[in-house]
């Protein structure tokens, strides 16, 4: 999990740098297009990592809710 967190952090940092570079007025069209492609790939990666984290959060929440229900059922 820590590796994924570091990868996500690195990807976000790279994405920030690309946004800054694309914001410059004197960027070459071909270079800009390549940076844009790289940015799109980074966004896809970040989205997938965030989706994994959201799915894990939902699963853990469901496990906690299930644990709260089960002890009540046993006591009845």
RODREN-964976 format. One record per atom (N, C-alpha, C, O): residue number from 0; residue in one letter; x, y, z. Coordinates in Angstrom, 3 decimals, padded with zeros to 6 digits, m for minus. Layout:
BEGIN
<lofi><n>NUM</n><res>a</res><x>X</x><y>Y</y><z>Z</z></lofi>
...
# end
This chain:
BEGIN
<lofi><n>0</n><res>x</res><x>000.830</x><y>m001.196</y><z>000.000</z></lofi>
<lofi><n>0</n><res>x</res><x>000.000</x><y>000.000</y><z>000.000</z></lofi>
<lofi><n>0</n><res>x</res><x>000.870</x><y>001.253</y><z>000.000</z></lofi>
<lofi><n>0</n><res>x</res><x>000.547</x><y>002.241</y><z>m000.660</z></lofi>
<lofi><n>1</n><res>x</res><x>001.975</x><y>001.208</y><z>000.744</z></lofi>
<lofi><n>1</n><res>x</res><x>002.860</x><y>002.362</y><z>000.817</z></lofi>
<lofi><n>1</n><res>x</res><x>003.482</x><y>002.648</y><z>m000.543</z></lofi>
<lofi><n>1</n><res>x</res><x>003.639</x><y>003.807</y><z>m000.926</z></lofi>
<lofi><n>2</n><res>x</res><x>003.836</x><y>001.587</y><z>m001.275</z></lofi>
<lofi><n>2</n><res>x</res><x>004.400</x><y>001.764</y><z>m002.614</z></lofi>
<lofi><n>2</n><res>x</res><x>003.409</x><y>002.492</y><z>m003.519</z></lofi>
<lofi><n>2</n><res>x</res><x>003.780</x><y>003.418</y><z>m004.240</z></lofi>
<lofi><n>3</n><res>x</res><x>002.151</x><y>002.069</y><z>m003.475</z></lofi>
<lofi><n>3</n><res>x</res><x>001.123</x><y>002.702</y><z>m004.295</z></lofi>
<lofi><n>3</n><res>x</res><x>000.957</x><y>004.163</y><z>m003.915</z></lofi>
<lofi><n>3</n><res>x</res><x>000.762</x><y>005.018</y><z>m004.780</z></lofi>
<lofi><n>4</n><res>x</res><x>001.034</x><y>004.449</y><z>m002.616</z></lofi>
<lofi><n>4</n><res>x</res><x>000.897</x><y>005.819</y><z>m002.146</z></lofi>
<lofi><n>4</n><res>x</res><x>002.038</x><y>006.677</y><z>m002.682</z></lofi>
<lofi><n>4</n><res>x</res><x>001.820</x><y>007.809</y><z>m003.113</z></lofi>
<lofi><n>5</n><res>x</res><x>003.245</x><y>006.141</y><z>m002.655</z></lofi>
<lofi><n>5</n><res>x</res><x>004.406</x><y>006.876</y><z>m003.163</z></lofi>
<lofi><n>5</n><res>x</res><x>004.309</x><y>007.063</y><z>m004.677</z></lofi>
<lofi><n>5</n><res>x</res><x>004.654</x><y>008.121</y><z>m005.203</z></lofi>
<lofi><n>6</n><res>x</res><x>003.836</x><y>006.026</y><z>m005.370</z></lofi>
<lofi><n>6</n><res>x</res><x>003.664</x><y>006.133</y><z>m006.815</z></lofi>
<lofi><n>6</n><res>x</res><x>002.639</x><y>007.210</y><z>m007.151</z></lofi>
<lofi><n>6</n><res>x</res><x>002.834</x><y>007.985</y><z>m008.087</z></lofi>
<lofi><n>7</n><res>x</res><x>001.556</x><y>007.260</y><z>m006.395</z></lofi>
<lofi><n>7</n><res>x</res><x>000.527</x><y>008.259</y><z>m006.623</z></lofi>
<lofi><n>7</n><res>x</res><x>001.084</x><y>009.651</y><z>m006.359</z></lofi>
<lofi><n>7</n><res>x</res><x>000.840</x><y>010.581</y><z>m007.129</z></lofi>
<lofi><n>8</n><res>x</res><x>001.820</x><y>009.790</y><z>m005.288</z></lofi>
<lofi><n>8</n><res>x</res><x>002.420</x><y>011.087</y><z>m004.946</z></lofi>
<lofi><n>8</n><res>x</res><x>003.365</x><y>011.542</y><z>m006.058</z></lofi>
<lofi><n>8</n><res>x</res><x>003.332</x><y>012.701</y><z>m006.469</z></lofi>
<lofi><n>9</n><res>x</res><x>004.196</x><y>010.637</y><z>m006.535</z></lofi>
<lofi><n>9</n><res>x</res><x>005.137</x><y>010.952</y><z>m007.611</z></lofi>
<lofi><n>9</n><res>x</res><x>004.388</x><y>011.325</y><z>m008.888</z></lofi>
<lofi><n>9</n><res>x</res><x>004.760</x><y>012.277</y><z>m009.573</z></lofi>
<lofi><n>10</n><res>x</res><x>003.341</x><y>010.579</y><z>m009.203</z></lofi>
<lofi><n>10</n><res>x</res><x>002.554</x><y>010.863</y><z>m010.406</z></lofi>
<lofi><n>10</n><res>x</res><x>001.916</x><y>012.241</y><z>m010.323</z></lofi>
<lofi><n>10</n><res>x</res><x>001.896</x><y>012.976</y><z>m011.310</z></lofi>
<lofi><n>11</n><res>x</res><x>001.398</x><y>012.595</y><z>m009.160</z></lofi>
<lofi><n>11</n><res>x</res><x>000.786</x><y>013.912</y><z>m008.984</z></lofi>
<lofi><n>11</n><res>x</res><x>001.818</x><y>015.020</y><z>m009.119</z></lofi>
<lofi><n>11</n><res>x</res><x>001.526</x><y>016.072</y><z>m009.687</z></lofi>
<lofi><n>12</n><res>x</res><x>003.011</x><y>014.799</y><z>m008.607</z></lofi>
<lofi><n>12</n><res>x</res><x>004.081</x><y>015.786</y><z>m008.742</z></lofi>
<lofi><n>12</n><res>x</res><x>004.470</x><y>015.970</y><z>m010.203</z></lofi>
<lofi><n>12</n><res>x</res><x>004.661</x><y>017.096</y><z>m010.664</z></lofi>
<lofi><n>13</n><res>x</res><x>004.588</x><y>014.862</y><z>m010.928</z></lofi>
<lofi><n>13</n><res>x</res><x>004.912</x><y>014.939</y><z>m012.354</z></lofi>
<lofi><n>13</n><res>x</res><x>003.807</x><y>015.676</y><z>m013.114</z></lofi>
<lofi><n>13</n><res>x</res><x>004.077</x><y>016.483</y><z>m014.004</z></lofi>
<lofi><n>14</n><res>x</res><x>002.577</x><y>015.385</y><z>m012.749</z></lofi>
<lofi><n>14</n><res>x</res><x>001.441</x><y>016.031</y><z>m013.405</z></lofi>
<lofi><n>14</n><res>x</res><x>001.457</x><y>017.541</y><z>m013.160</z></lofi>
<lofi><n>14</n><res>x</res><x>001.185</x><y>018.325</y><z>m014.069</z></lofi>
<lofi><n>15</n><res>x</res><x>001.774</x><y>017.936</y><z>m011.944</z></lofi>
<lofi><n>15</n><res>x</res><x>001.888</x><y>019.371</y><z>m011.633</z></lofi>
<lofi><n>15</n><res>x</res><x>002.950</x><y>020.031</y><z>m012.500</z></lofi>
<lofi><n>15</n><res>x</res><x>002.746</x><y>021.131</y><z>m013.014</z></lofi>
<lofi><n>16</n><res>x</res><x>004.076</x><y>019.359</y><z>m012.659</z></lofi>
<lofi><n>16</n><res>x</res><x>005.165</x><y>019.901</y><z>m013.466</z></lofi>
<lofi><n>16</n><res>x</res><x>004.735</x><y>020.041</y><z>m014.927</z></lofi>
<lofi><n>16</n><res>x</res><x>005.047</x><y>021.035</y><z>m015.582</z></lofi>
<lofi><n>17</n><res>x</res><x>004.023</x><y>019.047</y><z>m015.423</z></lofi>
<lofi><n>17</n><res>x</res><x>003.548</x><y>019.094</y><z>m016.810</z></lofi>
<lofi><n>17</n><res>x</res><x>002.583</x><y>020.265</y><z>m017.004</z></lofi>
<lofi><n>17</n><res>x</res><x>002.659</x><y>020.977</y><z>m018.006</z></lofi>
<lofi><n>18</n><res>x</res><x>001.686</x><y>020.461</y><z>m016.056</z></lofi>
<lofi><n>18</n><res>x</res><x>000.730</x><y>021.566</y><z>m016.141</z></lofi>
<lofi><n>18</n><res>x</res><x>001.481</x><y>022.901</y><z>m016.194</z></lofi>
<lofi><n>18</n><res>x</res><x>001.132</x><y>023.788</y><z>m016.973</z></lofi>
<lofi><n>19</n><res>x</res><x>002.504</x><y>023.030</y><z>m015.364</z></lofi>
<lofi><n>19</n><res>x</res><x>003.315</x><y>024.258</y><z>m015.378</z></lofi>
<lofi><n>19</n><res>x</res><x>003.985</x><y>024.449</y><z>m016.736</z></lofi>
<lofi><n>19</n><res>x</res><x>003.977</x><y>025.547</y><z>m017.293</z></lofi>
<lofi><n>20</n><res>x</res><x>004.564</x><y>023.369</y><z>m017.261</z></lofi>
<lofi><n>20</n><res>x</res><x>005.252</x><y>023.435</y><z>m018.551</z></lofi>
<lofi><n>20</n><res>x</res><x>004.290</x><y>023.788</y><z>m019.676</z></lofi>
<lofi><n>20</n><res>x</res><x>004.623</x><y>024.576</y><z>m020.561</z></lofi>
<lofi><n>21</n><res>x</res><x>003.101</x><y>023.206</y><z>m019.641</z></lofi>
<lofi><n>21</n><res>x</res><x>002.118</x><y>023.486</y><z>m020.685</z></lofi>
<lofi><n>21</n><res>x</res><x>001.568</x><y>024.908</y><z>m020.568</z></lofi>
<lofi><n>21</n><res>x</res><x>001.055</x><y>025.463</y><z>m021.539</z></lofi>
<lofi><n>22</n><res>x</res><x>001.678</x><y>025.485</y><z>m019.387</z></lofi>
<lofi><n>22</n><res>x</res><x>001.206</x><y>026.847</y><z>m019.188</z></lofi>
<lofi><n>22</n><res>x</res><x>002.141</x><y>027.903</y><z>m019.754</z></lofi>
<lofi><n>22</n><res>x</res><x>001.761</x><y>029.067</y><z>m019.872</z></lofi>
<lofi><n>23</n><res>x</res><x>003.349</x><y>027.513</y><z>m020.103</z></lofi>
<lofi><n>23</n><res>x</res><x>004.308</x><y>028.449</y><z>m020.690</z></lofi>
<lofi><n>23</n><res>x</res><x>003.893</x><y>028.772</y><z>m022.114</z></lofi>
<lofi><n>23</n><res>x</res><x>003.414</x><y>027.909</y><z>m022.849</z></lofi>
<lofi><n>24</n><res>x</res><x>004.082</x><y>030.016</y><z>m022.487</z></lofi>
<lofi><n>24</n><res>x</res><x>003.662</x><y>030.457</y><z>m023.822</z></lofi>
<lofi><n>24</n><res>x</res><x>004.613</x><y>030.008</y><z>m024.924</z></lofi>
<lofi><n>24</n><res>x</res><x>004.203</x><y>029.900</y><z>m026.080</z></lofi>
<lofi><n>25</n><res>x</res><x>005.856</x><y>029.749</y><z>m024.594</z></lofi>
<lofi><n>25</n><res>x</res><x>006.847</x><y>029.452</y><z>m025.626</z></lofi>
<lofi><n>25</n><res>x</res><x>007.132</x><y>027.966</y><z>m025.816</z></lofi>
<lofi><n>25</n><res>x</res><x>008.211</x><y>027.603</y><z>m026.283</z></lofi>
<lofi><n>26</n><res>x</res><x>006.193</x><y>027.112</y><z>m025.466</z></lofi>
<lofi><n>26</n><res>x</res><x>006.409</x><y>025.668</y><z>m025.602</z></lofi>
<lofi><n>26</n><res>x</res><x>006.176</x><y>025.250</y><z>m027.062</z></lofi>
<lofi><n>26</n><res>x</res><x>005.236</x><y>025.706</y><z>m027.713</z></lofi>
<lofi><n>27</n><res>x</res><x>007.032</x><y>024.393</y><z>m027.540</z></lofi>
<lofi><n>27</n><res>x</res><x>006.945</x><y>023.848</y><z>m028.890</z></lofi>
<lofi><n>27</n><res>x</res><x>005.697</x><y>022.975</y><z>m029.011</z></lofi>
<lofi><n>27</n><res>x</res><x>005.323</x><y>022.297</y><z>m028.053</z></lofi>
<lofi><n>28</n><res>x</res><x>005.057</x><y>022.986</y><z>m030.161</z></lofi>
<lofi><n>28</n><res>x</res><x>003.813</x><y>022.237</y><z>m030.355</z></lofi>
<lofi><n>28</n><res>x</res><x>004.037</x><y>020.739</y><z>m030.160</z></lofi>
<lofi><n>28</n><res>x</res><x>003.264</x><y>020.082</y><z>m029.462</z></lofi>
<lofi><n>29</n><res>x</res><x>005.079</x><y>020.200</y><z>m030.769</z></lofi>
<lofi><n>29</n><res>x</res><x>005.351</x><y>018.762</y><z>m030.638</z></lofi>
<lofi><n>29</n><res>x</res><x>005.679</x><y>018.399</y><z>m029.189</z></lofi>
<lofi><n>29</n><res>x</res><x>005.214</x><y>017.386</y><z>m028.666</z></lofi>
<lofi><n>30</n><res>x</res><x>006.474</x><y>019.230</y><z>m028.566</z></lofi>
<lofi><n>30</n><res>x</res><x>006.828</x><y>018.993</y><z>m027.162</z></lofi>
<lofi><n>30</n><res>x</res><x>005.583</x><y>019.102</y><z>m026.284</z></lofi>
<lofi><n>30</n><res>x</res><x>005.400</x><y>018.319</y><z>m025.352</z></lofi>
<lofi><n>31</n><res>x</res><x>004.736</x><y>020.074</y><z>m026.587</z></lofi>
<lofi><n>31</n><res>x</res><x>003.494</x><y>020.251</y><z>m025.834</z></lofi>
<lofi><n>31</n><res>x</res><x>002.574</x><y>019.061</y><z>m025.985</z></lofi>
<lofi><n>31</n><res>x</res><x>001.952</x><y>018.620</y><z>m025.019</z></lofi>
<lofi><n>32</n><res>x</res><x>002.488</x><y>018.547</y><z>m027.186</z></lofi>
<lofi><n>32</n><res>x</res><x>001.646</x><y>017.376</y><z>m027.437</z></lofi>
<lofi><n>32</n><res>x</res><x>002.167</x><y>016.162</y><z>m026.674</z></lofi>
<lofi><n>32</n><res>x</res><x>001.386</x><y>015.404</y><z>m026.099</z></lofi>
<lofi><n>33</n><res>x</res><x>003.473</x><y>015.981</y><z>m026.668</z></lofi>
<lofi><n>33</n><res>x</res><x>004.063</x><y>014.864</y><z>m025.935</z></lofi>
<lofi><n>33</n><res>x</res><x>003.811</x><y>014.999</y><z>m024.433</z></lofi>
<lofi><n>33</n><res>x</res><x>003.487</x><y>014.017</y><z>m023.766</z></lofi>
<lofi><n>34</n><res>x</res><x>003.957</x><y>016.195</y><z>m023.910</z></lofi>
<lofi><n>34</n><res>x</res><x>003.693</x><y>016.441</y><z>m022.484</z></lofi>
<lofi><n>34</n><res>x</res><x>002.220</x><y>016.184</y><z>m022.171</z></lofi>
<lofi><n>34</n><res>x</res><x>001.885</x><y>015.630</y><z>m021.123</z></lofi>
<lofi><n>35</n><res>x</res><x>001.349</x><y>016.591</y><z>m023.088</z></lofi>
<lofi><n>35</n><res>x</res><x>m000.081</x><y>016.375</y><z>m022.899</z></lofi>
<lofi><n>35</n><res>x</res><x>m000.388</x><y>014.884</y><z>m022.845</z></lofi>
<lofi><n>35</n><res>x</res><x>m001.158</x><y>014.435</y><z>m021.996</z></lofi>
<lofi><n>36</n><res>x</res><x>000.213</x><y>014.118</y><z>m023.747</z></lofi>
<lofi><n>36</n><res>x</res><x>000.029</x><y>012.649</y><z>m023.735</z></lofi>
<lofi><n>36</n><res>x</res><x>000.487</x><y>012.055</y><z>m022.402</z></lofi>
<lofi><n>36</n><res>x</res><x>m000.200</x><y>011.227</y><z>m021.804</z></lofi>
<lofi><n>37</n><res>x</res><x>001.654</x><y>012.496</y><z>m021.954</z></lofi>
<lofi><n>37</n><res>x</res><x>002.184</x><y>012.014</y><z>m020.684</z></lofi>
<lofi><n>37</n><res>x</res><x>001.227</x><y>012.371</y><z>m019.536</z></lofi>
<lofi><n>37</n><res>x</res><x>000.990</x><y>011.566</y><z>m018.635</z></lofi>
<lofi><n>38</n><res>x</res><x>000.694</x><y>013.574</y><z>m019.591</z></lofi>
<lofi><n>38</n><res>x</res><x>m000.259</x><y>014.007</y><z>m018.573</z></lofi>
<lofi><n>38</n><res>x</res><x>m001.510</x><y>013.156</y><z>m018.562</z></lofi>
<lofi><n>38</n><res>x</res><x>m002.021</x><y>012.813</y><z>m017.496</z></lofi>
<lofi><n>39</n><res>x</res><x>m002.006</x><y>012.814</y><z>m019.729</z></lofi>
<lofi><n>39</n><res>x</res><x>m003.206</x><y>011.971</y><z>m019.825</z></lofi>
<lofi><n>39</n><res>x</res><x>m002.936</x><y>010.605</y><z>m019.197</z></lofi>
<lofi><n>39</n><res>x</res><x>m003.783</x><y>010.079</y><z>m018.475</z></lofi>
<lofi><n>40</n><res>x</res><x>m001.769</x><y>010.028</y><z>m019.462</z></lofi>
<lofi><n>40</n><res>x</res><x>m001.418</x><y>008.730</y><z>m018.872</z></lofi>
<lofi><n>40</n><res>x</res><x>m001.312</x><y>008.838</y><z>m017.351</z></lofi>
<lofi><n>40</n><res>x</res><x>m001.740</x><y>007.938</y><z>m016.628</z></lofi>
<lofi><n>41</n><res>x</res><x>m000.743</x><y>009.936</y><z>m016.874</z></lofi>
<lofi><n>41</n><res>x</res><x>m000.641</x><y>010.130</y><z>m015.425</z></lofi>
<lofi><n>41</n><res>x</res><x>m002.021</x><y>010.279</y><z>m014.788</z></lofi>
<lofi><n>41</n><res>x</res><x>m002.267</x><y>009.756</y><z>m013.701</z></lofi>
<lofi><n>42</n><res>x</res><x>m002.909</x><y>010.984</y><z>m015.457</z></lofi>
<lofi><n>42</n><res>x</res><x>m004.278</x><y>011.144</y><z>m014.945</z></lofi>
<lofi><n>42</n><res>x</res><x>m004.979</x><y>009.791</y><z>m014.876</z></lofi>
<lofi><n>42</n><res>x</res><x>m005.661</x><y>009.494</y><z>m013.895</z></lofi>
<lofi><n>43</n><res>x</res><x>m004.815</x><y>008.980</y><z>m015.904</z></lofi>
<lofi><n>43</n><res>x</res><x>m005.416</x><y>007.643</y><z>m015.904</z></lofi>
<lofi><n>43</n><res>x</res><x>m004.888</x><y>006.823</y><z>m014.724</z></lofi>
<lofi><n>43</n><res>x</res><x>m005.655</x><y>006.155</y><z>m014.031</z></lofi>
<lofi><n>44</n><res>x</res><x>m003.578</x><y>006.881</y><z>m014.504</z></lofi>
<lofi><n>44</n><res>x</res><x>m002.965</x><y>006.151</y><z>m013.396</z></lofi>
<lofi><n>44</n><res>x</res><x>m003.515</x><y>006.643</y><z>m012.062</z></lofi>
<lofi><n>44</n><res>x</res><x>m003.890</x><y>005.840</y><z>m011.208</z></lofi>
<lofi><n>45</n><res>x</res><x>m003.564</x><y>007.959</y><z>m011.883</z></lofi>
<lofi><n>45</n><res>x</res><x>m004.057</x><y>008.537</y><z>m010.628</z></lofi>
<lofi><n>45</n><res>x</res><x>m005.509</x><y>008.136</y><z>m010.378</z></lofi>
<lofi><n>45</n><res>x</res><x>m005.879</x><y>007.780</y><z>m009.260</z></lofi>
<lofi><n>46</n><res>x</res><x>m006.314</x><y>008.197</y><z>m011.412</z></lofi>
<lofi><n>46</n><res>x</res><x>m007.722</x><y>007.797</y><z>m011.267</z></lofi>
<lofi><n>46</n><res>x</res><x>m007.838</x><y>006.344</y><z>m010.831</z></lofi>
<lofi><n>46</n><res>x</res><x>m008.651</x><y>006.015</y><z>m009.967</z></lofi>
<lofi><n>47</n><res>x</res><x>m007.026</x><y>005.470</y><z>m011.429</z></lofi>
<lofi><n>47</n><res>x</res><x>m007.116</x><y>004.049</y><z>m011.066</z></lofi>
<lofi><n>47</n><res>x</res><x>m006.673</x><y>003.838</y><z>m009.623</z></lofi>
<lofi><n>47</n><res>x</res><x>m007.269</x><y>003.032</y><z>m008.908</z></lofi>
<lofi><n>48</n><res>x</res><x>m005.648</x><y>004.542</y><z>m009.190</z></lofi>
<lofi><n>48</n><res>x</res><x>m005.188</x><y>004.423</y><z>m007.807</z></lofi>
<lofi><n>48</n><res>x</res><x>m006.241</x><y>004.940</y><z>m006.834</z></lofi>
<lofi><n>48</n><res>x</res><x>m006.475</x><y>004.338</y><z>m005.786</z></lofi>
<lofi><n>49</n><res>x</res><x>m006.871</x><y>006.047</y><z>m007.181</z></lofi>
<lofi><n>49</n><res>x</res><x>m007.919</x><y>006.600</y><z>m006.329</z></lofi>
<lofi><n>49</n><res>x</res><x>m009.134</x><y>005.674</y><z>m006.285</z></lofi>
<lofi><n>49</n><res>x</res><x>m009.781</x><y>005.541</y><z>m005.246</z></lofi>
<lofi><n>50</n><res>x</res><x>m009.441</x><y>005.036</y><z>m007.412</z></lofi>
<lofi><n>50</n><res>x</res><x>m010.558</x><y>004.092</y><z>m007.452</z></lofi>
<lofi><n>50</n><res>x</res><x>m010.265</x><y>002.890</y><z>m006.567</z></lofi>
<lofi><n>50</n><res>x</res><x>m011.151</x><y>002.404</y><z>m005.865</z></lofi>
<lofi><n>51</n><res>x</res><x>m009.026</x><y>002.408</y><z>m006.598</z></lofi>
<lofi><n>51</n><res>x</res><x>m008.639</x><y>001.294</y><z>m005.730</z></lofi>
<lofi><n>51</n><res>x</res><x>m008.809</x><y>001.677</y><z>m004.257</z></lofi>
<lofi><n>51</n><res>x</res><x>m009.327</x><y>000.900</y><z>m003.456</z></lofi>
<lofi><n>52</n><res>x</res><x>m008.366</x><y>002.878</y><z>m003.920</z></lofi>
<lofi><n>52</n><res>x</res><x>m008.480</x><y>003.342</y><z>m002.536</z></lofi>
<lofi><n>52</n><res>x</res><x>m009.939</x><y>003.472</y><z>m002.133</z></lofi>
<lofi><n>52</n><res>x</res><x>m010.309</x><y>003.109</y><z>m001.016</z></lofi>
<lofi><n>53</n><res>x</res><x>m010.771</x><y>003.985</y><z>m003.031</z></lofi>
<lofi><n>53</n><res>x</res><x>m012.196</x><y>004.128</y><z>m002.727</z></lofi>
<lofi><n>53</n><res>x</res><x>m012.844</x><y>002.759</y><z>m002.531</z></lofi>
<lofi><n>53</n><res>x</res><x>m013.645</x><y>002.574</y><z>m001.614</z></lofi>
<lofi><n>54</n><res>x</res><x>m012.500</x><y>001.807</y><z>m003.384</z></lofi>
<lofi><n>54</n><res>x</res><x>m013.052</x><y>000.456</y><z>m003.254</z></lofi>
<lofi><n>54</n><res>x</res><x>m012.634</x><y>m000.188</y><z>m001.936</z></lofi>
<lofi><n>54</n><res>x</res><x>m013.432</x><y>m000.863</y><z>m001.285</z></lofi>
<lofi><n>55</n><res>x</res><x>m011.383</x><y>000.025</y><z>m001.550</z></lofi>
<lofi><n>55</n><res>x</res><x>m010.910</x><y>m000.525</y><z>m000.280</z></lofi>
<lofi><n>55</n><res>x</res><x>m011.641</x><y>000.129</y><z>000.893</z></lofi>
<lofi><n>55</n><res>x</res><x>m012.008</x><y>m000.545</y><z>001.855</z></lofi>
<lofi><n>56</n><res>x</res><x>m011.848</x><y>001.431</y><z>000.809</z></lofi>
<lofi><n>56</n><res>x</res><x>m012.580</x><y>002.149</y><z>001.851</z></lofi>
<lofi><n>56</n><res>x</res><x>m013.995</x><y>001.587</y><z>001.989</z></lofi>
<lofi><n>56</n><res>x</res><x>m014.455</x><y>001.330</y><z>003.101</z></lofi>
<lofi><n>57</n><res>x</res><x>m014.674</x><y>001.397</y><z>000.877</z></lofi>
<lofi><n>57</n><res>x</res><x>m016.040</x><y>000.865</y><z>000.893</z></lofi>
<lofi><n>57</n><res>x</res><x>m016.057</x><y>m000.536</y><z>001.505</z></lofi>
<lofi><n>57</n><res>x</res><x>m016.922</x><y>m000.857</y><z>002.320</z></lofi>
<lofi><n>58</n><res>x</res><x>m015.091</x><y>m001.364</y><z>001.104</z></lofi>
<lofi><n>58</n><res>x</res><x>m015.022</x><y>m002.730</y><z>001.638</z></lofi>
<lofi><n>58</n><res>x</res><x>m014.799</x><y>m002.715</y><z>003.148</z></lofi>
<lofi><n>58</n><res>x</res><x>m015.464</x><y>m003.448</y><z>003.881</z></lofi>
<lofi><n>59</n><res>x</res><x>m013.872</x><y>m001.891</y><z>003.613</z></lofi>
<lofi><n>59</n><res>x</res><x>m013.598</x><y>m001.820</y><z>005.047</z></lofi>
<lofi><n>59</n><res>x</res><x>m014.807</x><y>m001.295</y><z>005.816</z></lofi>
<lofi><n>59</n><res>x</res><x>m015.107</x><y>m001.775</y><z>006.909</z></lofi>
<lofi><n>60</n><res>x</res><x>m015.485</x><y>m000.331</y><z>005.259</z></lofi>
<lofi><n>60</n><res>x</res><x>m016.687</x><y>000.221</y><z>005.892</z></lofi>
<lofi><n>60</n><res>x</res><x>m017.770</x><y>m000.854</y><z>006.010</z></lofi>
<lofi><n>60</n><res>x</res><x>m018.432</x><y>m000.969</y><z>007.042</z></lofi>
<lofi><n>61</n><res>x</res><x>m017.941</x><y>m001.636</y><z>004.946</z></lofi>
<lofi><n>61</n><res>x</res><x>m018.930</x><y>m002.714</y><z>004.975</z></lofi>
<lofi><n>61</n><res>x</res><x>m018.564</x><y>m003.762</y><z>006.017</z></lofi>
<lofi><n>61</n><res>x</res><x>m019.442</x><y>m004.293</y><z>006.698</z></lofi>
<lofi><n>62</n><res>x</res><x>m017.271</x><y>m004.065</y><z>006.148</z></lofi>
<lofi><n>62</n><res>x</res><x>m016.828</x><y>m005.031</y><z>007.158</z></lofi>
<lofi><n>62</n><res>x</res><x>m017.150</x><y>m004.519</y><z>008.557</z></lofi>
<lofi><n>62</n><res>x</res><x>m017.612</x><y>m005.281</y><z>009.407</z></lofi>
<lofi><n>63</n><res>x</res><x>m016.910</x><y>m003.241</y><z>008.799</z></lofi>
<lofi><n>63</n><res>x</res><x>m017.220</x><y>m002.661</y><z>010.108</z></lofi>
<lofi><n>63</n><res>x</res><x>m018.720</x><y>m002.696</y><z>010.386</z></lofi>
<lofi><n>63</n><res>x</res><x>m019.145</x><y>m003.036</y><z>011.490</z></lofi>
<lofi><n>64</n><res>x</res><x>m019.509</x><y>m002.349</y><z>009.393</z></lofi>
<lofi><n>64</n><res>x</res><x>m020.962</x><y>m002.367</y><z>009.561</z></lofi>
<lofi><n>64</n><res>x</res><x>m021.443</x><y>m003.791</y><z>009.818</z></lofi>
<lofi><n>64</n><res>x</res><x>m022.341</x><y>m004.005</y><z>010.633</z></lofi>
<lofi><n>65</n><res>x</res><x>m020.858</x><y>m004.756</y><z>009.135</z></lofi>
<lofi><n>65</n><res>x</res><x>m021.243</x><y>m006.157</y><z>009.315</z></lofi>
<lofi><n>65</n><res>x</res><x>m020.896</x><y>m006.626</y><z>010.728</z></lofi>
<lofi><n>65</n><res>x</res><x>m021.662</x><y>m007.369</y><z>011.341</z></lofi>
<lofi><n>66</n><res>x</res><x>m019.752</x><y>m006.197</y><z>011.241</z></lofi>
<lofi><n>66</n><res>x</res><x>m019.359</x><y>m006.567</y><z>012.604</z></lofi>
<lofi><n>66</n><res>x</res><x>m020.314</x><y>m005.980</y><z>013.635</z></lofi>
<lofi><n>66</n><res>x</res><x>m020.552</x><y>m006.591</y><z>014.676</z></lofi>
<lofi><n>67</n><res>x</res><x>m020.853</x><y>m004.823</y><z>013.362</z></lofi>
<lofi><n>67</n><res>x</res><x>m021.795</x><y>m004.202</y><z>014.286</z></lofi>
<lofi><n>67</n><res>x</res><x>m023.127</x><y>m004.945</y><z>014.295</z></lofi>
<lofi><n>67</n><res>x</res><x>m023.788</x><y>m005.022</y><z>015.330</z></lofi>
<lofi><n>68</n><res>x</res><x>m023.516</x><y>m005.481</y><z>013.166</z></lofi>
<lofi><n>68</n><res>x</res><x>m024.787</x><y>m006.188</y><z>013.055</z></lofi>
<lofi><n>68</n><res>x</res><x>m024.690</x><y>m007.582</y><z>013.683</z></lofi>
<lofi><n>68</n><res>x</res><x>m025.600</x><y>m007.995</y><z>014.401</z></lofi>
<lofi><n>69</n><res>x</res><x>m023.608</x><y>m008.304</y><z>013.425</z></lofi>
<lofi><n>69</n><res>x</res><x>m023.464</x><y>m009.686</y><z>013.877</z></lofi>
<lofi><n>69</n><res>x</res><x>m023.543</x><y>m009.840</y><z>015.388</z></lofi>
<lofi><n>69</n><res>x</res><x>m024.272</x><y>m010.722</y><z>015.842</z></lofi>
<lofi><n>70</n><res>x</res><x>m022.847</x><y>m009.049</y><z>016.204</z></lofi>
<lofi><n>70</n><res>x</res><x>m022.962</x><y>m009.239</y><z>017.657</z></lofi>
<lofi><n>70</n><res>x</res><x>m024.387</x><y>m009.020</y><z>018.172</z></lofi>
<lofi><n>70</n><res>x</res><x>m024.800</x><y>m009.681</y><z>019.125</z></lofi>
<lofi><n>71</n><res>x</res><x>m025.136</x><y>m008.114</y><z>017.567</z></lofi>
<lofi><n>71</n><res>x</res><x>m026.518</x><y>m007.887</y><z>017.984</z></lofi>
<lofi><n>71</n><res>x</res><x>m027.379</x><y>m009.095</y><z>017.699</z></lofi>
<lofi><n>71</n><res>x</res><x>m028.248</x><y>m009.447</y><z>018.496</z></lofi>
<lofi><n>72</n><res>x</res><x>m027.142</x><y>m009.733</y><z>016.567</z></lofi>
<lofi><n>72</n><res>x</res><x>m027.916</x><y>m010.920</y><z>016.199</z></lofi>
<lofi><n>72</n><res>x</res><x>m027.622</x><y>m012.085</y><z>017.146</z></lofi>
<lofi><n>72</n><res>x</res><x>m028.529</x><y>m012.842</y><z>017.494</z></lofi>
<lofi><n>73</n><res>x</res><x>m026.353</x><y>m012.236</y><z>017.568</z></lofi>
<lofi><n>73</n><res>x</res><x>m025.975</x><y>m013.335</y><z>018.455</z></lofi>
<lofi><n>73</n><res>x</res><x>m026.597</x><y>m013.185</y><z>019.837</z></lofi>
<lofi><n>73</n><res>x</res><x>m026.912</x><y>m014.181</y><z>020.488</z></lofi>
<lofi><n>74</n><res>x</res><x>m026.775</x><y>m011.943</y><z>020.289</z></lofi>
<lofi><n>74</n><res>x</res><x>m027.308</x><y>m011.690</y><z>021.617</z></lofi>
<lofi><n>74</n><res>x</res><x>m028.808</x><y>m011.933</y><z>021.703</z></lofi>
<lofi><n>74</n><res>x</res><x>m029.337</x><y>m012.063</y><z>022.807</z></lofi>
<lofi><n>75</n><res>x</res><x>m029.495</x><y>m011.997</y><z>020.601</z></lofi>
<lofi><n>75</n><res>x</res><x>m030.964</x><y>m012.132</y><z>020.623</z></lofi>
<lofi><n>75</n><res>x</res><x>m031.407</x><y>m013.549</y><z>020.745</z></lofi>
<lofi><n>75</n><res>x</res><x>m032.608</x><y>m013.820</y><z>020.776</z></lofi>
# end
